[in-house]
């Protein structure tokens, strides 16, 4: 199994992912552009087994219809995506395991907050988590907005399903927002040395060649939404004595207008 992270050069800086399997098939996560996907499949000499959509927003599903028409592939997504996600043919449920190659699986996470039809996917190798596809729930150095969902739900999702992941788990988000998110981190935590060190790397990186990939351990050092107890963040938000949930909500509100 190989994971190919494809920067689409879209106006929203989307990532599409190809999971290449040993049997000559592939799974596509969140196809931005069908022609781009077809070119990649041809290059890798793969047949398209299925599309996986993390959620129903147009920029994550717009390649579905053309790919289904051409390949006759299945579309896997959240039950709440019915009527919203083109071609949806298999509903995935929380904690479901999807077999990939020998010893490799995807574990389905039901992750409401950004929307109520959002799934994330943990890559397991021999039962151990090594990566997570996070859609618009968790970004490198940030989290998704809640205009189609609920900030309380997003807080619970991050606190209960992402904080518990091992530091070494790689983060594969739906968009390349790392540079801007690091700038937000430094706006609320100016002394964050990890953010200071990562920002020039993010500015210099070319995502079309080699996107920067963080891990959960990195997120703990520079993602403000993982650092709710940090005194500097709390002072900046006037939330010194607030609960973690209240700090998270204040951060998300500030980020919405930043």
VOZA-116245 format. One record per residue: residue number from 1; x, y, z of N, C-alpha, C in turn; residue in three letters. Coordinates in pm, whole numbers, plus 50000, padded with zeros to 5 digits. Layout:
<nodes>
- NUM;X;Y;Z;X;Y;Z;X;Y;Z;ala
...
</nodes>
This chain:
<nodes>
- 1;50084;49880;50000;50000;50000;50000;50087;50125;50000;unk
- 2;50050;50220;49917;50118;50349;49912;50015;50460;49914;unk
- 3;50046;50568;49983;49960;50685;49986;50023;50794;49901;unk
- 4;49948;50844;49804;49995;50954;49720;49914;51078;49754;unk
- 5;49981;51181;49802;49918;51308;49837;49930;51401;49718;unk
- 6;49816;51440;49662;49816;51516;49536;49763;51656;49563;unk
- 7;49847;51756;49545;49804;51894;49557;49739;51935;49426;unk
- 8;49615;51982;49434;49537;52003;49312;49556;52140;49248;unk
- 9;49625;52230;49316;49641;52368;49268;49507;52437;49249;unk
- 10;49406;52395;49324;49275;52459;49317;49276;52589;49396;unk
- 11;49172;52669;49375;49165;52797;49447;49150;52778;49597;unk
- 12;49104;52661;49639;49089;52631;49782;49204;52546;49836;unk
- 13;49306;52526;49754;49427;52454;49796;49394;52311;49842;unk
- 14;49307;52245;49767;49264;52109;49804;49374;52006;49784;unk
- 15;49368;51902;49866;49443;51779;49843;49345;51669;49802;unk
- 16;49384;51590;49704;49321;51462;49672;49422;51354;49708;unk
- 17;49372;51239;49752;49462;51130;49790;49432;51005;49709;unk
- 18;49538;50936;49670;49527;50805;49607;49592;50703;49699;unk
- 19;49514;50602;49737;49570;50488;49810;49593;50378;49707;unk
- 20;49719;50350;49680;49757;50249;49581;49772;50114;49649;unk
- 21;49697;50016;49602;49699;49883;49662;49784;49787;49579;unk
- 22;49831;49683;49645;49923;49588;49581;49857;49508;49470;unk
- 23;49724;49501;49470;49655;49420;49369;49626;49496;49240;unk
- 24;49682;49617;49228;49663;49695;49105;49540;49783;49105;unk
- 25;49476;49796;49220;49361;49885;49230;49395;50004;49317;unk
- 26;49305;50101;49318;49330;50221;49397;49200;50276;49453;unk
- 27;49214;50348;49565;49103;50421;49626;49135;50569;49617;unk
- 28;49039;50649;49581;49057;50793;49572;48978;50860;49684;unk
- 29;49045;50946;49758;48979;51023;49863;48961;51166;49816;unk
- 30;48838;51212;49814;48800;51350;49784;48854;51399;49649;unk
- 31;48798;51345;49540;48847;51384;49406;48805;51525;49368;unk
- 32;48901;51613;49357;48873;51750;49312;48843;51752;49163;unk
- 33;48920;51677;49085;48910;51686;48939;48924;51546;48880;unk
- 34;48823;51503;48803;48822;51368;48747;48936;51347;48649;unk
- 35;48965;51447;48566;49073;51432;48468;49207;51413;48538;unk
- 36;49229;51486;48644;49353;51471;48721;49363;51331;48782;unk
- 37;49252;51282;48834;49249;51147;48891;49277;51043;48783;unk
- 38;49214;51057;48668;49235;50961;48559;49379;50960;48513;unk
- 39;49440;51076;48505;49581;51084;48466;49669;51010;48567;unk
- 40;49638;51028;48693;49715;50961;48798;49696;50810;48793;unk
- 41;49573;50766;48774;49546;50622;48765;49619;50561;48646;unk
- 42;49618;50633;48534;49688;50583;48415;49838;50576;48439;unk
- 43;49891;50678;48501;50034;50683;48529;50077;50566;48619;unk
- 44;49993;50534;48717;50025;50426;48811;49975;50290;48763;unk
- 45;49902;50290;48649;49844;50168;48593;49753;50099;48695;unk
- 46;49659;50176;48747;49568;50128;48849;49424;50134;48800;unk
- 47;49342;50043;48847;49197;50052;48825;49134;50112;48950;unk
- 48;49032;50192;48931;48968;50262;49041;48864;50172;49107;unk
- 49;48889;50136;49230;48798;50049;49305;48683;50129;49367;unk
- 50;48718;50242;49429;48615;50319;49499;48662;50461;49524;unk
- 51;48564;50549;49538;48586;50685;49586;48544;50690;49732;unk
- 52;48626;50754;49815;48588;50780;49953;48576;50931;49970;unk
- 53;48460;50976;50017;48440;51118;50043;48440;51142;50194;unk
- 54;48525;51233;50239;48525;51265;50382;48398;51337;50423;unk
- 55;48342;51418;50330;48218;51490;50359;48160;51544;50230;unk
- 56;48051;51617;50240;47968;51649;50124;47998;51781;50056;unk
- 57;48093;51859;50103;48117;51989;50041;48167;51972;49898;unk
- 58;48124;52067;49813;48142;52052;49668;48287;52028;49627;unk
- 59;48381;52091;49696;48520;52080;49654;48580;51943;49688;unk
- 60;48507;51859;49761;48554;51725;49795;48481;51616;49715;unk
- 61;48381;51656;49637;48299;51557;49567;48284;51584;49419;unk
- 62;48338;51694;49369;48301;51734;49233;48354;51641;49126;unk
- 63;48451;51556;49159;48498;51458;49061;48417;51329;49060;unk
- 64;48325;51314;49156;48254;51187;49172;48180;51141;49047;unk
- 65;48089;51226;48997;47997;51182;48892;48071;51132;48768;unk
- 66;48171;51207;48725;48245;51167;48605;48323;51038;48627;unk
- 67;48381;51023;48745;48459;50902;48773;48368;50779;48784;unk
- 68;48252;50795;48847;48158;50683;48856;48109;50644;48717;unk
- 69;48078;50743;48635;48030;50714;48499;48135;50639;48418;unk
- 70;48261;50676;48434;48367;50614;48354;48412;50479;48408;unk
- 71;48421;50467;48541;48482;50347;48601;48380;50253;48665;unk
- 72;48257;50299;48684;48160;50215;48752;48197;50183;48895;unk
- 73;48272;50273;48957;48325;50247;49091;48221;50280;49198;unk
- 74;48243;50228;49317;48158;50259;49431;48197;50394;49489;unk
- 75;48107;50452;49568;48134;50575;49643;48098;50547;49789;unk
- 76;48194;50569;49878;48177;50540;50021;48178;50671;50098;unk
- 77;48082;50686;50189;48074;50810;50266;47980;50791;50386;unk
- 78;47957;50900;50456;47871;50904;50575;47724;50891;50536;unk
- 79;47645;50830;50622;47502;50816;50597;47434;50951;50575;unk
- 80;47482;51054;50646;47421;51187;50631;47456;51253;50498;unk
- 81;47540;51188;50420;47571;51239;50287;47473;51194;50180;unk
- 82;47377;51111;50217;47280;51065;50118;47198;51182;50066;unk
- 83;47187;51188;49934;47119;51299;49869;47207;51419;49846;unk
- 84;47330;51414;49898;47423;51526;49884;47552;51484;49811;unk
- 85;47590;51358;49824;47715;51309;49767;47683;51225;49643;unk
- 86;47726;51270;49524;47694;51198;49400;47746;51054;49402;unk
- 87;47659;50961;49367;47699;50821;49351;47713;50743;49479;unk
- 88;47677;50799;49592;47697;50731;49720;47631;50593;49716;unk
- 89;47713;50489;49737;47663;50353;49724;47693;50267;49846;unk
- 90;47780;50314;49935;47812;50238;50056;47826;50334;50171;unk
- 91;47744;50315;50272;47749;50398;50392;47849;50338;50490;unk
- 92;47941;50421;50536;48043;50377;50633;48001;50419;50772;unk
- 93;48036;50337;50871;47996;50364;51009;48118;50369;51100;unk
- 94;48102;50434;51213;48211;50453;51308;48272;50320;51350;unk
- 95;48405;50317;51350;48486;50202;51392;48485;50087;51291;unk
- 96;48418;50106;51178;48425;50005;51072;48569;49993;51022;unk
- 97;48610;49871;50990;48744;49846;50937;48734;49810;50791;unk
- 98;48810;49879;50708;48815;49853;50564;48949;49789;50532;unk
- 99;48947;49668;50482;49071;49598;50448;49132;49658;50323;unk
- 100;49261;49682;50329;49336;49733;50215;49425;49620;50163;unk
- 101;49552;49622;50196;49642;49513;50165;49661;49426;50288;unk
- 102;49740;49322;50275;49769;49236;50389;49830;49317;50502;unk
- 103;49763;49316;50617;49814;49389;50733;49779;49536;50735;unk
- 104;49708;49585;50633;49674;49728;50624;49523;49745;50619;unk
- 105;49473;49840;50698;49331;49867;50704;49308;50017;50723;unk
- 106;49186;50060;50693;49138;50191;50732;49036;50173;50843;unk
- 107;49049;50250;50951;48947;50253;51056;48866;50380;51041;unk
- 108;48736;50366;51033;48646;50479;51010;48620;50553;51141;unk
- 109;48634;50685;51137;48599;50772;51249;48481;50859;51209;unk
- 110;48378;50861;51290;48266;50953;51270;48303;51083;51340;unk
- 111;48322;51190;51262;48385;51312;51314;48301;51436;51287;unk
- 112;48188;51452;51355;48104;51570;51333;48170;51698;51385;unk
- 113;48126;51808;51330;48177;51939;51371;48184;52033;51253;unk
- 114;48269;52000;51156;48276;52078;51033;48143;52064;50959;unk
- 115;48095;51941;50945;47958;51911;50903;47912;51791;50985;unk
- 116;47785;51752;50965;47734;51633;51033;47743;51509;50945;unk
- 117;47814;51521;50834;47834;51408;50744;47984;51386;50721;unk
- 118;48062;51409;50825;48208;51405;50810;48267;51278;50870;unk
- 119;48351;51214;50790;48428;51098;50834;48576;51126;50820;unk
- 120;48655;51070;50909;48800;51066;50895;48843;50920;50896;unk
- 121;48968;50894;50857;49010;50756;50836;49152;50736;50887;unk
- 122;49166;50645;50984;49298;50612;51038;49356;50496;50959;unk
- 123;49478;50511;50912;49548;50402;50843;49615;50315;50949;unk
- 124;49582;50187;50948;49642;50090;51040;49735;49998;50964;unk
- 125;49853;49979;51017;49944;49879;50964;49973;49780;51076;unk
- 126;49929;49656;51054;49940;49551;51156;49879;49597;51288;unk
- 127;49765;49664;51274;49688;49706;51390;49731;49835;51455;unk
- 128;49841;49894;51409;49892;50017;51469;49862;50137;51380;unk
- 129;49814;50248;51437;49784;50367;51356;49911;50435;51308;unk
- 130;49917;50464;51178;50037;50528;51122;50004;50660;51053;unk
- 131;49878;50681;51016;49840;50805;50946;49689;50823;50963;unk
- 132;49643;50945;50937;49500;50973;50943;49463;51073;50834;unk
- 133;49360;51039;50756;49303;51131;50658;49196;51211;50731;unk
- 134;49214;51343;50735;49133;51424;50825;49033;51516;50755;unk
- 135;49030;51516;50622;48934;51602;50552;48943;51745;50600;unk
- 136;48828;51801;50637;48825;51939;50686;48799;51944;50837;unk
- 137;48829;51836;50907;48816;51834;51053;48943;51888;51117;unk
- 138;49055;51829;51084;49185;51871;51137;49275;51910;51021;unk
- 139;49331;52029;51027;49431;52073;50930;49568;52075;50996;unk
- 140;49671;52087;50916;49805;52111;50970;49801;52245;51041;unk
- 141;49818;52244;51172;49820;52365;51256;49684;52431;51271;unk
- 142;49575;52361;51243;49444;52422;51259;49332;52319;51258;unk
- 143;49209;52367;51261;49090;52281;51249;48994;52348;51152;unk
- 144;48891;52275;51111;48796;52327;51015;48696;52424;51077;unk
- 145;48633;52503;50991;48526;52592;51038;48400;52509;51064;unk
- 146;48303;52571;51128;48183;52499;51170;48056;52558;51110;unk
- 147;48068;52625;50996;47952;52691;50939;47846;52591;50889;unk
- 148;47887;52466;50863;47790;52363;50826;47771;52262;50935;unk
- 149;47824;52294;51054;47816;52199;51163;47798;52267;51297;unk
- 150;47888;52235;51392;47868;52283;51528;48001;52281;51602;unk
- 151;48036;52392;51667;48166;52403;51732;48176;52310;51853;unk
- 152;48067;52289;51924;48070;52196;52038;48105;52055;51991;unk
- 153;48045;52015;51879;48074;51882;51824;48218;51872;51777;unk
- 154;48268;51979;51715;48407;51976;51669;48502;51965;51788;unk
- 155;48473;52037;51895;48557;52026;52015;48561;51882;52064;unk
- 156;48445;51819;52074;48440;51680;52121;48516;51587;52027;unk
- 157;48500;51610;51898;48570;51526;51799;48721;51537;51817;unk
- 158;48773;51658;51827;48917;51676;51841;48965;51619;51974;unk
- 159;48893;51651;52081;48935;51609;52215;48930;51458;52232;unk
- 160;48828;51395;52177;48807;51253;52204;48870;51161;52101;unk
- 161;48885;51208;51977;48930;51117;51872;49069;51149;51817;unk
- 162;49118;51271;51840;49249;51307;51785;49356;51322;51892;unk
- 163;49319;51374;52008;49418;51387;52115;49475;51251;52156;unk
- 164;49398;51147;52138;49440;51014;52181;49532;50944;52081;unk
- 165;49546;50999;51962;49632;50935;51861;49779;50947;51899;unk
- 166;49856;50848;51858;49999;50847;51886;50069;50964;51816;unk
- 167;50172;51017;51879;50246;51130;51824;50298;51104;51682;unk
- 168;50327;50980;51650;50390;50948;51521;50291;50941;51405;unk
- 169;50162;50949;51433;50061;50938;51327;50068;51059;51235;unk
- 170;50084;51033;51106;50091;51140;51006;49953;51198;50980;unk
- 171;49949;51328;50951;49824;51399;50929;49810;51434;50781;unk
- 172;49706;51380;50717;49678;51408;50577;49545;51484;50567;unk
- 173;49550;51618;50560;49428;51699;50560;49371;51720;50421;unk
- 174;49254;51785;50417;49188;51811;50290;49239;51932;50216;unk
- 175;49317;52018;50283;49366;52141;50221;49506;52173;50273;unk
- 176;49578;52249;50193;49710;52299;50233;49693;52438;50294;unk
- 177;49674;52442;50425;49657;52569;50495;49768;52592;50598;unk
- 178;49876;52516;50587;49977;52517;50692;50035;52656;50717;unk
- 179;50077;52725;50612;50141;52855;50631;50047;52953;50702;unk
- 180;49925;52965;50654;49832;53059;50714;49798;53020;50858;unk
- 181;49783;52890;50882;49752;52844;51017;49866;52870;51115;unk
- 182;49990;52857;51069;50103;52888;51155;50105;53037;51190;unk
- 183;50066;53120;51095;50058;53264;51123;49951;53292;51230;unk
- 184;49842;53217;51223;49739;53232;51326;49793;53188;51462;unk
- 185;49863;53075;51464;49925;53030;51590;50008;53141;51651;unk
- 186;50092;53204;51571;50181;53308;51623;50105;53434;51661;unk
- 187;49984;53451;51609;49905;53568;51649;49848;53552;51789;unk
- 188;49828;53427;51832;49774;53404;51967;49879;53349;52063;unk
- 189;49989;53301;52008;50099;53250;52091;50231;53292;52027;unk
- 190;50267;53419;52038;50384;53472;51967;50515;53404;52005;unk
- 191;50521;53344;52122;50646;53283;52168;50660;53136;52127;unk
- 192;50570;53086;52046;50575;52945;52008;50693;52919;51914;unk
- 193;50796;52858;51968;50919;52839;51890;50901;52741;51775;unk
- 194;50819;52638;51796;50798;52541;51688;50728;52608;51569;unk
- 195;50629;52691;51597;50562;52763;51488;50658;52858;51418;unk
- 196;50745;52923;51496;50844;53013;51438;50939;52938;51345;unk
- 197;50974;52814;51382;51066;52735;51300;50997;52675;51178;unk
- 198;50871;52637;51191;50799;52575;51079;50754;52676;50975;unk
- 199;50728;52800;51015;50673;52898;50921;50762;52919;50799;unk
- 200;50892;52944;50815;50973;52961;50693;50979;52835;50607;unk
- 201;50971;52718;50669;50965;52594;50592;50838;52589;50509;unk
- 202;50726;52629;50570;50599;52628;50499;50599;52730;50385;unk
- 203;50660;52844;50409;50666;52948;50306;50749;52903;50187;unk
- 204;50852;52825;50213;50945;52782;50108;50899;52656;50035;unk
- 205;50809;52580;50095;50770;52451;50039;50687;52467;49912;unk
- 206;50704;52373;49821;50624;52367;49699;50534;52244;49710;unk
- 207;50404;52261;49742;50318;52144;49763;50297;52060;49638;unk
- 208;50323;52118;49520;50309;52038;49398;50422;51937;49385;unk
- 209;50532;51961;49454;50648;51872;49448;50655;51783;49572;unk
- 210;50649;51845;49690;50661;51771;49815;50587;51846;49925;unk
- 211;50459;51819;49943;50386;51886;50051;50448;51855;50187;unk
- 212;50451;51953;50274;50497;51928;50410;50392;51845;50483;unk
- 213;50438;51743;50551;50349;51654;50626;50384;51665;50774;unk
- 214;50283;51691;50855;50304;51695;50999;50255;51564;51060;unk
- 215;50288;51546;51186;50236;51432;51262;50161;51487;51384;unk
- 216;50091;51402;51452;50014;51444;51568;50106;51507;51673;unk
- 217;50228;51454;51686;50323;51514;51779;50355;51658;51743;unk
- 218;50369;51687;51614;50390;51826;51570;50270;51912;51606;unk
- 219;50151;51858;51582;50030;51935;51611;50023;51975;51758;unk
- 220;50070;51888;51843;50068;51921;51987;50158;52040;52018;unk
- 221;50258;52065;51932;50352;52174;51960;50310;52307;51900;unk
- 222;50233;52306;51788;50203;52435;51724;50059;52454;51678;unk
- 223;49974;52358;51700;49833;52375;51665;49760;52432;51786;unk
- 224;49715;52555;51777;49653;52622;51891;49535;52543;51948;unk
- 225;49465;52471;51862;49347;52397;51904;49384;52270;51981;unk
- 226;49513;52236;51984;49565;52129;52068;49629;52185;52195;unk
- 227;49633;52316;52209;49713;52379;52315;49623;52469;52402;unk
- 228;49509;52416;52439;49406;52496;52506;49445;52538;52647;unk
- 229;49541;52468;52707;49585;52503;52843;49698;52605;52843;unk
- 230;49747;52642;52724;49863;52731;52717;49830;52869;52774;unk
- 231;49907;52918;52871;49876;53045;52936;49874;53164;52840;unk
- 232;49967;53166;52743;49972;53279;52651;49847;53286;52564;unk
- 233;49801;53169;52516;49679;53165;52436;49560;53213;52518;unk
- 234;49551;53165;52641;49438;53202;52727;49440;53353;52758;unk
- 235;49557;53407;52777;49566;53551;52804;49525;53631;52681;unk
- 236;49570;53588;52564;49535;53659;52440;49384;53659;52417;unk
- 237;49316;53553;52461;49172;53538;52439;49089;53590;52555;unk
- 238;49156;53640;52659;49085;53678;52782;49005;53561;52837;unk
- 239;49069;53445;52837;49005;53321;52882;49091;53251;52988;unk
- 240;49152;53327;53074;49249;53270;53168;49187;53161;53253;unk
- 241;49065;53181;53300;49000;53084;53390;48893;53001;53321;unk
- 242;48892;53003;53190;48788;52933;53115;48816;52783;53107;unk
- 243;48713;52707;53071;48732;52565;53044;48802;52547;52909;unk
- 244;48855;52428;52886;48917;52400;52756;48816;52418;52642;unk
- 245;48695;52376;52663;48592;52390;52561;48565;52537;52529;unk
- 246;48563;52620;52632;48541;52763;52610;48658;52826;52536;unk
- 247;48780;52782;52565;48897;52833;52493;48890;52790;52347;unk
- 248;48855;52665;52323;48841;52614;52186;48740;52698;52108;unk
- 249;48626;52724;52169;48520;52801;52104;48567;52943;52074;unk
- 250;48638;53003;52168;48690;53138;52147;48794;53140;52036;unk
- 251;48879;53038;52031;48979;53028;51924;48912;53016;51788;unk
- 252;48810;52930;51780;48742;52909;51652;48672;53037;51606;unk
- 253;48612;53109;51700;48546;53235;51665;48648;53337;51617;unk
- 254;48762;53344;51684;48867;53437;51642;48920;53399;51504;unk
- 255;48941;53269;51481;48993;53225;51352;48894;53254;51238;unk
- 256;48764;53250;51269;48662;53277;51166;48675;53419;51111;unk
- 257;48723;53510;51191;48731;53650;51150;48874;53701;51140;unk
- 258;48969;53608;51136;49111;53646;51135;49161;53665;50992;unk
</nodes>
